[in-house]
Amino acid sequence: MTLQLLVAAVGAQALPLAEEMNIDSDAIIVAQKLEASRAEYSYRGHKLQYISMPEKGVGLNRNTSLYEATADIGLFSDEDIIYDAGYENRVLEQFEKYPQADVLLFNVKAMPGRETYHNTEFGRVRWFNCGRYPTYSVAVCTKKVQAKNITFSLHFGGGAKYSNGEDSLFLMSCLRAGLKIYKVPVSIGHERERESTWFTGYNHKFFFDRGVLYAHLYRGLAPVMGLRFVFAKRGEMCREIPWRKAYGILLDGIREGKQLER
């Protein structure tokens, strides 16, 4: 089996970024820059493809790398991930160990305050728990995803109208297409500390955008899942906006999200 790292970046140069990330596999780096260009490099004996594009949006960035991918396995990444030595073998070993898997979710240690998950055991991922995983935890059987025409939303994430959620929507699209997703307790790297590109606090935009996202993720169950989310995390998230008001804002977002789907 073969693997390509699919890296989303902004303004980065190929070889300096490869060194920062400790890339030790074939990779496709797609960077948002002012001018469009393409180049290929050899780095540590691996093929490094570099694509720059002026268009903004992390969804378009990831779709470009996924379209260009030719390896058996595609491992999504961001430019602030630093990989452990031997990550390529660890990923491929897990796909060999679990041939029934179309998608595997790995541990990548997030910087303090940004942790959303940690896999402690092997297990199946379903619609109700796929929203916890960042894109940089995701590795896919490339041809299966391409054959199903699964792509990242252009409405969510960095550079898009709505803050985040393109990762959750991608996993939900995989599930709806019949692909099997599993989590594995295998660590492959960590996140380098930097400021969030989308989070500015638990404000009106946060709850509204979450409502738009839930309309796409959960459809008819969006109000119930939204209430569960706000109420369960009210102690952390609702210090400035009372939880009932926050839920009302989220419902406004759900209504906009339903219009966006049409």
BELNOR-V905034 format. One record per residue. N is the residue number from 1. RES is the residue in three letters. PSI is psi in degrees with one decimal (* if undefined). OMEGA is omega in radians with two decimals (* if undefined). Layout:
# BELNOR-V905034
n = (N/N)
res = (RES/RES)
psi = (PSI/PSI)
omega = (OMEGA/OMEGA)
This chain:
# BELNOR-V905034
n = (1/2/3/4/5/6/7/8/9/10/11/12/13/14/15/16/17/18/19/20/21/22/23/24/25/26/27/28/29/30/31/32/33/34/35/36/37/38/39/40/41/42/43/44/45/46/47/48/49/50/51/52/53/54/55/56/57/58/59/60/61/62/63/64/65/66/67/68/69/70/71/72/73/74/75/76/77/78/79/80/81/82/83/84/85/86/87/88/89/90/91/92/93/94/95/96/97/98/99/100/101/102/103/104/105/106/107/108/109/110/111/112/113/114/115/116/117/118/119/120/121/122/123/124/125/126/127/128/129/130/131/132/133/134/135/136/137/138/139/140/141/142/143/144/145/146/147/148/149/150/151/152/153/154/155/156/157/158/159/160/161/162/163/164/165/166/167/168/169/170/171/172/173/174/175/176/177/178/179/180/181/182/183/184/185/186/187/188/189/190/191/192/193/194/195/196/197/198/199/200/201/202/203/204/205/206/207/208/209/210/211/212/213/214/215/216/217/218/219/220/221/222/223/224/225/226/227/228/229/230/231/232/233/234/235/236/237/238/239/240/241/242/243/244/245/246/247/248/249/250/251/252/253/254/255/256/257/258/259/260/261/262)
res = (MET/THR/LEU/GLN/LEU/LEU/VAL/ALA/ALA/VAL/GLY/ALA/GLN/ALA/LEU/PRO/LEU/ALA/GLU/GLU/MET/ASN/ILE/ASP/SER/ASP/ALA/ILE/ILE/VAL/ALA/GLN/LYS/LEU/GLU/ALA/SER/ARG/ALA/GLU/TYR/SER/TYR/ARG/GLY/HIS/LYS/LEU/GLN/TYR/ILE/SER/MET/PRO/GLU/LYS/GLY/VAL/GLY/LEU/ASN/ARG/ASN/THR/SER/LEU/TYR/GLU/ALA/THR/ALA/ASP/ILE/GLY/LEU/PHE/SER/ASP/GLU/ASP/ILE/ILE/TYR/ASP/ALA/GLY/TYR/GLU/ASN/ARG/VAL/LEU/GLU/GLN/PHE/GLU/LYS/TYR/PRO/GLN/ALA/ASP/VAL/LEU/LEU/PHE/ASN/VAL/LYS/ALA/MET/PRO/GLY/ARG/GLU/THR/TYR/HIS/ASN/THR/GLU/PHE/GLY/ARG/VAL/ARG/TRP/PHE/ASN/CYS/GLY/ARG/TYR/PRO/THR/TYR/SER/VAL/ALA/VAL/CYS/THR/LYS/LYS/VAL/GLN/ALA/LYS/ASN/ILE/THR/PHE/SER/LEU/HIS/PHE/GLY/GLY/GLY/ALA/LYS/TYR/SER/ASN/GLY/GLU/ASP/SER/LEU/PHE/LEU/MET/SER/CYS/LEU/ARG/ALA/GLY/LEU/LYS/ILE/TYR/LYS/VAL/PRO/VAL/SER/ILE/GLY/HIS/GLU/ARG/GLU/ARG/GLU/SER/THR/TRP/PHE/THR/GLY/TYR/ASN/HIS/LYS/PHE/PHE/PHE/ASP/ARG/GLY/VAL/LEU/TYR/ALA/HIS/LEU/TYR/ARG/GLY/LEU/ALA/PRO/VAL/MET/GLY/LEU/ARG/PHE/VAL/PHE/ALA/LYS/ARG/GLY/GLU/MET/CYS/ARG/GLU/ILE/PRO/TRP/ARG/LYS/ALA/TYR/GLY/ILE/LEU/LEU/ASP/GLY/ILE/ARG/GLU/GLY/LYS/GLN/LEU/GLU/ARG)
psi = (151.8/159.3/142.3/135.8/129.4/99.7/128.7/126.0/165.4/112.6/8.6/153.3/146.5/-58.9/-43.4/-38.3/-40.8/-37.8/-43.6/-39.9/-8.5/45.0/127.7/51.9/171.8/149.9/152.8/116.5/121.8/118.4/137.3/117.5/174.3/-32.2/147.5/137.2/165.7/144.8/159.2/141.7/158.5/126.0/118.9/32.9/7.7/158.8/124.6/113.0/134.6/125.4/123.9/146.7/141.5/-19.7/140.7/157.9/121.4/-29.4/-47.0/-39.0/-51.1/-37.0/-35.6/-45.9/-37.0/-38.8/-36.8/-16.1/138.6/-11.5/164.2/-40.6/134.6/123.7/111.0/149.0/161.8/163.0/-11.9/16.9/134.9/123.4/145.3/151.5/135.2/12.2/-36.7/-47.5/-37.8/-42.7/-48.7/-36.4/-37.1/-36.6/-33.5/-35.3/-34.6/75.7/-15.4/-12.5/133.0/-29.2/135.1/143.0/121.4/163.1/124.9/117.1/120.4/158.7/155.6/133.5/-9.7/9.8/130.2/-12.8/160.9/118.4/120.5/-8.8/161.2/140.0/162.9/142.3/129.4/-176.2/-32.1/-10.7/18.4/-6.1/3.2/-12.8/127.1/159.6/-34.1/-1.6/-6.8/128.4/137.5/152.9/105.5/-50.0/-33.4/-41.6/-42.3/-39.7/-32.5/-2.7/41.6/129.3/170.4/143.5/142.6/-2.2/-15.8/152.0/179.1/131.4/-2.9/174.2/-41.1/142.1/-59.2/179.4/-2.7/-28.4/-47.4/-41.3/-36.2/-46.1/-39.5/-37.1/-38.5/-44.5/-43.8/-24.0/-1.6/7.7/150.8/126.8/134.9/151.1/146.2/142.7/55.7/124.4/140.0/-6.4/-170.1/161.8/131.4/137.7/131.2/168.3/146.4/142.3/-5.2/-27.7/121.3/15.9/167.2/72.0/-171.0/-45.0/-39.4/-51.3/-36.5/-48.6/-35.0/-36.0/-43.2/-44.7/-45.5/-31.8/-36.7/-38.5/-49.7/-7.3/-117.8/-22.9/3.5/-45.5/-40.0/-45.9/-33.7/-41.9/-43.5/-43.2/-50.8/-44.2/-42.0/-31.7/20.0/-34.4/-33.7/-41.1/-19.9/43.0/-31.4/-38.3/118.0/147.9/-34.0/-40.7/-40.4/-39.9/-37.7/-40.8/-41.6/-39.8/-36.9/-40.9/-38.9/-42.5/-41.3/-38.7/-37.1/-36.8/-36.0/-30.8/-24.9/*)
omega = (3.13/-3.09/2.97/3.01/-3.09/-2.93/3.01/-3.07/3.08/3.04/-3.05/2.99/-2.95/-3.00/3.05/3.12/3.12/3.11/3.13/-3.06/-3.05/3.12/3.12/3.09/2.97/-3.09/2.97/3.11/3.07/-3.04/3.01/3.13/-3.08/-3.07/3.10/3.10/3.08/3.09/3.06/-3.13/2.95/-3.11/-3.11/3.13/-3.13/3.13/3.14/3.07/-3.10/3.14/3.02/-3.07/-3.11/-3.11/-3.11/3.07/-3.11/3.12/3.10/3.11/-3.11/3.11/3.12/3.14/3.13/3.11/-3.10/-3.01/3.13/-3.12/3.11/-3.09/3.03/3.13/-3.11/-3.09/2.98/-3.07/-3.13/3.08/3.07/-3.00/3.05/3.03/3.11/-3.10/-3.11/-3.14/-3.14/3.14/-3.10/3.11/-3.13/3.08/3.06/-3.14/-3.10/-3.07/3.11/-3.06/2.99/-3.13/3.04/-3.14/-3.05/3.05/2.95/-3.04/3.12/3.10/-3.06/3.14/-3.12/-3.10/3.08/-3.08/2.91/-3.12/3.10/3.13/3.07/3.12/-3.14/3.07/-3.08/-3.08/-3.04/3.13/-3.13/-3.07/-3.06/-2.87/3.07/-3.09/-3.09/3.02/-2.90/2.98/-3.03/2.91/-2.91/-3.04/3.13/3.11/3.12/-3.13/3.13/-3.14/3.12/-3.12/3.06/3.10/3.07/-3.10/-3.01/3.08/-3.11/3.14/-3.14/-3.09/-3.07/-2.84/-3.04/3.12/3.13/3.11/3.12/-3.14/3.11/3.13/3.10/3.09/3.08/-3.14/-3.12/3.10/3.09/3.11/-3.11/-3.10/3.09/3.01/3.13/-3.12/-3.07/-3.13/-3.10/-3.13/3.11/-3.13/3.05/-3.04/3.04/3.14/3.09/3.13/-3.09/-3.03/3.12/3.13/3.13/-3.06/-3.11/-3.11/3.14/-3.07/3.12/3.14/3.09/3.08/3.08/3.13/-3.10/3.08/3.14/-3.09/-2.91/3.06/-3.07/3.13/-3.07/3.13/3.14/3.14/3.10/3.10/3.11/-3.13/-3.08/-3.08/-3.10/-3.07/-3.06/-3.13/-3.13/-2.93/-2.95/3.09/3.13/3.10/3.12/-2.98/3.12/3.09/3.11/3.11/3.08/3.08/3.11/3.10/3.05/3.10/3.10/3.14/3.10/-3.13/3.12/3.09/-3.13/-3.12/-3.03/*)
